[in-house]
Structure formats: C-alpha cells, structure tokens
Amino acid sequence: MVRGSRKSVRTTEAPSANLRVCEHPGCAEAGEFRAPRSRENLSQYRWFCLEHVREYNSKWDFYAGMSEEEIERQIRADQTWRRPTWKMSGQTRAKMAADPLELLLDPYDILADAGARARQRRPQAQPNDLPVAEQQALSILDLTWPQTRQGVKARYKELAKRYHPDATGGDREAEERIKQINQAYSTLKQSPRFAE
C-alpha cells in the first residue's frame, strides 16, 4: 500500500442544480452568501460567492442618494425598531417625576413595599446651598431644613432608641436602619451648618 498526499483539486464545474449560482457576471461559483437587493427591499436578496459578496458589501452604501433630513428620519425610526411612538402627556410626565413605580403594572403588589420605601427615603425639598449628603442625612432622620444641632441630636436619640437591636429583637431591617441613622447623624454632626 502506497501512501501519498492527497491534493485538493479545484474543479471549475458548475454547482449542482440545488445550489444557487453567484449572481456576479461571469462567475460560476456557488452563491452561498446573501446581500440585500436594495434599500427599499431589504428582505429580498442577491446571492454571491464569498469573493463577490465581499466586493458587493464594500461598495454598499445604505444612505447613498439621501438628504441629511432623510438620513436623520431613518436613524430616528431605527431607534424604535420602526414601531410607532407617542409623546407622553404632561400628566404622565408628572406621575413619572413623582413616583416612577406607580406607572408599572403590578397586579400582585410585588413592588408595593419597594415603592413605600423609596417614597420614605426620598429627600424633601431643601435649599440649594445644602450639600446632597446633608440633605440625605436630614431625610433619613425625617427632619427638614432649617434645623439646630439640639434638634438633630434629639431626633437621633429618639430614632436610636426605637431601632436599637435590644428594642427590635435583632430584626435585620431595623439593624440596617440604625446603621443609616448613625451615618446620617455623623454627617450632620460634622457639618458647620448645625452650630449650637
């Protein structure tokens, strides 16, 4: 038995009847790769061999012959997958600003607790000169601006007693709440705005 290397021979025969032939003029290769016929008919294809589909794709320009306005309209339509959209009414925008969770359909009230907690933690309106950290700290302590150091200290003591682990029996939520309260009090105690 003689072993030899097999050489692959490329034949120039036409592909079998069940295969497509490359649509490039003068090419007899199998047309295995598709390319869109035109911008208007993206679901209808031309079939090419690998070499000619690469050539076709390098010359393809979807936006050829379109004005800037037409290109802009095309891009905007593609952003919503060509589905119709409507402007939100002023009422819907107001609801979203107030509480985005209210717009969600929640027939089993899964998000009800999350919405209540989000509303509880939402900082109240504060003057623009107050830093965000201090606004959040006041919100956690359920206080409003203006506030004195004695007022902050009295509120901290009240909340610390209420959420202390001995008073709550080791409840995890109360444990998290007391951590937030301690951090908020520490932030406000260091602020020069809460002078005595």
Secondary structure, 3 states (H helix, E strand, C coil): CCCCCCCCCCCCCCCCCCCCECCCCCCCCECCEEEECCCCCCCCEEEECHHHHHHHHHHCCCCCCCCHHHHHHHHHHHHCCCCCCCCCCHHHHHHHHHCHHHHCCCCCCCCHHHHHHHHHHCCCCCCCCCCHHHHHHHHHCCCCCCCCHHHHHHHHHHHHHHHCHHHHCCCHHHHHHHHHHHHHHHHHHHCCCCCC
